[in-house]
Amino acid sequence: MDATTLKIKAARAALDHVENGMKLGIGTGSTAEEFVRLLAERVAEGLSVVGVPTSERTARLCRELSVPLSTLDELPELDLTVDGADEIGPGLVLVKGGGGALLREKIVAAASRRMIVIADETKLVGELGRFPLPVEVNPFGLGATRLAIERAAGRLGLSGTLKTRMAGDGPFVTDGGHFIVDASFGRIPEPRALADALKEIPGVVEHGLFIGLADLAIVAGTDGVRTLDAATHDRT
Ligand SMILES: O=C(CO)[C@H](O)[C@H](O)COP(=O)(O)O
């Protein structure tokens, strides 16, 4: 079974949690886009929902497919966010931001009563950190911020390469006008400690560790679709 088929299976299972009248946070990335496509079909059949997109890219797809959109200014509280992830670790701690949308994704997830993560089984890991951790930074003082990230990680026993994400000849610029530093630590045994340390650095706008935000993960694999609960990270 190819990755796209698995992403569609996870997205379809997430759709079972969507009810008429819901205010939805809509994630970013290839898996979230499969969810948008399936949601659009349901909307065309009469389902009434309104979505808050987590990126301009997702907003464009929603508009193309006639999924009604709003903003967190109009709807500051959402019922459910459905989004993908780069890694899903124990306790449903996530690494996100591979698509560069982590800041809006985190704001939207935090404004939602529930967050469901959808993914194929390759995203499930025993320990976070194999996927480089995206850190969104202010362009001002980039060098100093990178050094501060390196030192903060070092104090936690972490080391690795930091790379400013590029898009063509220049740095990748997020929807918020920031840069992304991808930090390849290889392993993140204490996500909470790293998250706290990163938040103390003034140039860090946000980081891709999502702790205590996901309630459920729907993970599709060749053996079927599993639902993992945040409390147990077990089959429910
Ligand atoms: O965090 C994200 C974007 O910022 C995505 O959810 C994450 O990168 C997963 O993407 P995909 O579903 O394409 O593997």
The ligand as a Gaussian input file, in Angstrom:
#p B3LYP/6-31G(d) Opt

LIG

0 1
 O        3.597000      20.069000      10.463000
 C        3.278000      20.068000       9.306000
 C        3.362000      21.261000       8.439000
 O        3.989000      22.335000       9.099000
 C        2.742000      18.841000       8.679000
 O        1.601000      18.432000       9.352000
 C        3.804000      17.771000       8.748000
 O        4.966000      18.260000       8.097000
 C        3.347000      16.472000       8.105000
 O        3.194000      16.655000       6.731000
 P        2.816000      15.471000       5.769000
 O        1.423000      15.083000       6.094000
 O        2.974000      16.050000       4.387000
 O        3.799000      14.353000       6.014000

